[in-house]
Amino acid sequence: MSLATTPDGIVRGTALAAAGAADGTADGRTLHRFLGIPYAESPARLRRFLPPVPARPWDGTRDCTVPGAMAPQNPDPFLPPSDGCAERWDEDSCLNLNVWTRGTGGARPVMLWVHGGAYLTGSNNGGLHDGGRLAAALEVVVVAVNYRLGALGFLHLPELLGPEYADSSSSALLDILEALRWVRRNIAAFGGDPGNVTLFGESAGAAAVGTLLGMPASEGLFRRAIMQSGTAERVRTTEESRKITGEFLRHCGLDPTRAAELLTLPVARLLAAQEALGKASAGSTFGVALPFQPATATPAIPEPPLAAIRQGLNAGVDLLAGTNLNEGSFAVELRPASPSDPPDLADRVELMMAEHSGDPAADRARYAEALAETVGTAPTGKQLLEAYLSDAQYRQPTTRLLDARSGSTGRNFSYLFTWKSPAMGGKLGSCHALEIPFVFRQLDSAEAAYLTCGKAPADLAEWMSAAWSAFAGSGAPVAAGLPPWPEYRDHTGVRARRGVRATMVLDAGPRVEFDPRGPLREFWASHGTVLPASQKWAFQPLTSPVRQRKPTT
């Protein structure tokens, strides 16, 4: 048993034998784990769609030995099997967090994890991102937060329900801000330093981090940020958000005059509407369906986050950001076919370009040339589509964010993760989310097994987790086994020159490259009319005319 006395009250956790190595080897030390600690009051009933309220202090000792509830969500058919984490959701008690620490004394760096899941699924529980080994081996305090998802976290409602709902489309982000405030008040009781907090996340979690970097209310709440496959651009205009709200109401069987019924509808009805909305979204994109995103021109996000960052917001925060080489491979290999899909995979790229390019055929040809220059051979249709999706949704937004911070006082570091998964005969490559078990030293977890197949290099996990924790401690990602990691130092318009866009390539043989995949970056930089796929929303199927060709795989 472990006890921690916080300003909110006493919590009881579990004392475990520490297993700090990537292979789960115990080292004789003790790890203290506290699960499901509430950081905010219930967001249900009269608080639905409203900003979170800090948790009220409690009397006595609160049991925090079992996982807390997830935010309400539909099952995700693409998630790997769980190894025993909590599977229940509950709107009433979902605003909770987990803490892993070596002990309640001291003042260790704090790493607050934001899970991914397209803002629709996920939780702070599970073996893939269990913070125990990271905390045990590397003298950091790890916190993982649950936040509202889907409509409950992102539905835009002020025009329908009144000004008190002005930030309803950012409820999930306000939850994370409240968790950061909880950390500032309480983390010293767990041996953490409230003045040295690193906010990190993957996919939608990294998008949340990127958005928070552009939100004025976040200033001063974290000292460093790590973004794994994320973006500061996953936002919509209020007009776009109003349209999505209208579609969501329709799926709920409501019209705008009955919008107030959203406050009392059973959560199951809201989740059914989410499912229908998600299917409409999936039919309109070849990439990841993203039906819910926060709205700009709201009190919480007064301007697009990337613009605010470019103007200097959170310029003192140190940033480590990167992507995996084959971020788009899941969409290419696992997306169900649609009757509206063109037979040629390369034509799908042209369809996406057609919505925002005056000459999509020419742009497609130029993109293929840039990819051929990058990989050294003419790409197949599958390679072209995968590279385009990787660029559109992950890599180029990351590049734009790093470039936007070229004048920051905080340091900036870039990485490209390239170790390839053996899954599906190697078809997935260095796929989305593959780096997570390396960061958390969880290569042997049941959830990681599908992608790692027991063949992941343990040394790479040791190096990456050490670099992540070192960055959290000092702002420099230093680790034995990695070469010296230079700062990114962007010089716009210049490539392949020493000191420019320095990027750590993370693989069994790590190395530093300067402006890796530069021809693709230059294509995107010179084609501003080609909007990233992650920003697009359309309910009509993708049926723009393209030249029909022989199918390519």
Helices and strands as residue ranges (DSSP letters): E 2-6, E 9-17, E 30-38, G 45-47, E 61-63, E 96-101, E 108-114, G 127-129, H 132-138, E 141-145, H 150-154, H 158-161, G 163-165, G 168-170, H 171-186, G 187-190, E 192-202, H 204-213, G 216-218, E 224-228, H 238-251, G 256-263, H 267-282, H 305-310, E 318-324, H 329-334, H 345-354, H 360-375, H 381-390, I 391-395, H 396-404, E 412-417, G 423-426, H 436-439, H 446-452, H 458-474, E 502-506, E 511-514, H 518-525, G 533-535
